[in-house]
Amino acid sequence: MKRWLSFPSVQILLCVAVYALIGWRMGAFALVFASPLLAVAIARPIINLAGNSRHRLRAHVWLPVHGTHRTARRRFLSNAGH
């Protein structure tokens, strides 16, 4: 269960579910006062979600071609003549 709570999308879903529960139980007036709390609670998971998607995109683009151009085709010259 702890593994699931570490995903940012699950954290956002839980925050929105709690916010919807507050709105359903206490009415629209409570939503007005709870909306800054929702923004604070969701800000960190959204930043983590954006960072994770950036890393996933970089891995998707660069891992298949890693080592095929510059790394594998470098020529090392010896300093035997000096």
N, C-alpha and C positions, 0 to 999 in steps of 0.2 A: 504494500500500500504506500510506503514511503517513496518508492520509486515513481509512482504515478504522480505524487504531489510535487515532484521536482520538475515536471514539464510546465513551461510557461502557459501553454494553451489550457491545461487543466486548471492552473491557478486563476487564469482570467475567467474561465467558465464558473468556477466556484464563487468568485467575487460577484459576478453578475447574478448568479443564482441567489446568493444571500441578499443582494440588493433588490431583486425581484420579490423575494420573500418579505423583506421589510416593507416594500410598497404594497404588497397584497394584504399584509396584516395590519399596517398602521395607516395606510392611505397615502394620498398624493402629497400631503403636507410634510410627512416624514421623508419622502423622497427628495424634497428640496434641501433639507438639512443633511441628508445622507449622501448627496451627490458629491460634495468635496471629499468625503471619506472614500467613496468609490474611486474617484480620480487618483487619490493617493495610493489606494490598494492595487490599482491596475497599472500604475506607471512603471513600476519595476519589472513585472512580467512582460509588458510590451517591449521594453528596452531589451530584455533577455531574448525575447522571441525574434526581434530584429537582428540582434547579434548572432543568434544561432542560424538564422536563415542566410546571413552573409557568409558565415563559415561553411555552411552546407553548399552554397553556390560556388565558393572558391574551390572546395574539394571536388565538386562535380566537374568544374572546368579544368583544373590543373592536375589532378591525380592521373587521368589517363595519359597525359603527355609528359609527365614528370620524368626527367632524365633523357628525353629523346633528342633534344636539340643542343643546348649549350653544355649540359653536363656530360653527355656521352661523346661529343665531338671535339672536345678540347685537346689541343696538342701541347705536350710538355716538351720544351727544348732543354737539352742538357747543357750544363755549363762546362763541358769537358775542354773546350778550346780556351777558356779563360784561366 
